[in-house]
Amino acid sequence: MTAALCAFCEKYSHMTPRWASAFQSRSGSDSGKSLQAVATCDNCGHASLALAHSYAQVGNPYEGYFDNTPDENFEWFPRVGSSPEFPDVPEHIAGAAREAHSSFSINAFMAAILMARTVVEATAKAKGITAGNLLSKIDAMAGQNVIREDTRVAAHEIRHLGNDMAHGDIADLPVAEDVADVLSLMDEVLNEVFQGPAKTARLRARRSSGAA
């Protein structure tokens, strides 16, 4: 049995093979044959494409190979975007942050960086800082003690990379490590501005309630 996270219903479901075949792989450094299959989600019925460069040769070719190959060997298309939740962040900003993480999860690196830049600017605007460019908005957040100095520097790093994407300087594309760092810095901005204060407020409320 093969199960996967369906890109359409976003449920972890059994996938039923409808067609499968082996082919000579020519991608990257892969050698030998790979297994490809079209399978439908038992939950919603939508079809997805599965690809495995290492697969079991057990059962009837090739649907049997599909059923006997470990789940972790498959790469599924369309890809499923994944992102953390930001429960204490205003929804319009949280949605942009989730989109940044989802873009990264499907290797859309430029989109992830652009959305991270958008999140930083939207955060400044949510705190009433609307004048000037993003550089001045970030500095104003620090000047008003909305963010610490370390977070100001982090926000500027996001701005620098985001500006490259926004202004068409894409000859040298970002690598996964850079994008992961950008998203980590974005999360830190959101934690400092929204999530940390919200957690502190809840803790104070519980303590005050208990003291009463």
C-alpha positions, -999 to +999 in steps of 0.1 A: +000+000+000+012+035-008+000+066+009+009+103+004-002+138+013-026+147-015-020+181-030-057+185-037-076+176-005-045+180+017-053+147+034-028+119+040-045+092+020-040+059+003-031+063-034-045+038-059-024+032-090-042+036-123-012+034-146+025+027-139+056+022-160+094+021-158+115+044-179+152+052-185+159+082-163+180+110-179+177+136-151+207+148-132+231+121-121+204+094-120+212+062-138+191+032-146+154+030-147+128+049-126+092+041-118+065+066-127+028+062-119-005+080-121-024+073-089-057+086-075-064+097-039-088+075-022-102+105-003-109+129-031-103+110-064-078+135-079-049+121-098-013+128-090+020+117-106+045+097-085+082+092-094+106+069-077+143+064-087+146+035-064+117+011-063+107-025-054+105-050-082+079-072-064+045-081-076+030-076-111+047-050-132+042-021-127+013-014-104+026-041-081+060-024-080+042+009-071+023-008-042+055-024-028+078+006-030+082+024+003+063+057+006+094+077+013+109+067-021+083+086-040+083+122-051+048+135-059+035+160-084+019+185-080+039+192-049+022+200-017+032+234-002+037+233+036+041+261+061+039+267+099+010+285+115+012+320+129-018+322+153-010+355+169-001+374+137-028+394+118-043+372+092-032+391+062+004+390+073+002+354+085-012+344+051+018+361+034+042+343+058+026+310+051+029+316+014+066+323+018+071+290+035+049+272+011+069+286-018+101+274-003+087+239+003+082+236-035+115+251-044+100+285-055+129+303-040+125+338-055+088+338-046+096+329-010+121+358-007+097+382-023+069+372+001+093+375+031+101+410+021+063+417+018+058+403+053+084+427+068+068+458+051+033+447+061+045+443+097+058+479+097+025+491+083+005+471+109+024+491+136+014+524+120+047+530+102+037+538+066+059+567+055+091+562+034+107+532+018+112+498+034+147+508+047+132+537+066+103+517+078+126+490+093+147+517+110+115+533+124+104+501+139+137+499+158+135+536+167+100+530+182+112+499+201+089+477+181+120+455+173+154+450+188+186+460+171+194+424+162+160+421+146+165+454+127+196+439+111+178+407+103+149+427+086+175+445+065+190+413+053+155+402+041+151+436+025+184+433+006+176+399-009+140+409-016+151+440-034+173+420-057+143+399-067+119+429-069+143+448-092+151+420-115+186+413-103+181+375-107+212+365-127+225+348-095+196+329-081+193+323-044+202+289-030+181+269-006+203+277+024+199+314+018+161+311+015+159+290+046+178+317+065+156+345+052+125+326+063+140+320+097+147+357+100+112+365+089+098+342+116+119+360+141+105+394+131+069+380+135+078+364+168+092+396+182+065+420+169+034+398+174+038+363+188+060+371+217+039+399+231+007+379+226+022+349+246+033+373+273-001+389+275-018+355+279+007+345+306+000+377+325-037+372+322-035+337+336-013+348+365-036+378+373-066+355+372-049+330+395-039+357+419-074+370+421 
